[in-house]
Amino acid sequence: MLEEPTMEDAFDQEKLDIDKEEAGKAKALIRRILDYDPKKRPSAAEVLRDPWFLEDEVRDDSSYKPFLQKMQ
C-alpha cells in the first residue's frame, strides 16, 4: 500500500518562491494554527502578532492586506 505524503512533505516538495527560513516560519505558524487541542491554538489576534506576519515582506504585500484588515 502506498503511503500518502503528509501536508508538510507536499509543502517541502513544491517549488516555492520563498526561502527555507521563511518557509520554516510559515510552517511553524501553520502547526500552531492546526494544533489538535483547541486550547493551544492561537487566536486570530495572536496569529497576526506571529513573527511571520510581522515581517516587512508579508506585512507590505498588497495581496495580504484585505485579509489582514478583516482579521484586525
Disulfide bonds with the S-S distance in Angstrom:
none
